[in-house]
Amino acid sequence: MGKTYRTLRKIIIALLGLPVLIIGLILIPLPGPGVLVTAGGLFILSLEFEWADRHLQRFKKIINQLIDKSMKKVREKKSLK
């Protein structure tokens, strides 16, 4: 039962995560939450697939860098006032 369960889990996660990831990638150039949907798809896939987890970690790193950069600019503007 263990091997069958793991295989079935992998298939279900792939069937749920891949469409979310594809829709997110399509939405990125369009107005809307494309980046969030893409991250959601990667999160779902990362539950079972190592490659998706690597991409999700890279995505988180880039987002955190952007947040830090934005916060730095906000602090600079506040200190100029």
Secondary structure, DSSP 8 states (H G I E B T S, - for coil): -HHHHHHHHHHHHHHHHHHHHHHHHHHTTSSSSHHHHHHHHHHHHHTT-HHHHHHHHHHHHHHHHHHHHHHHHHHHHHHH-
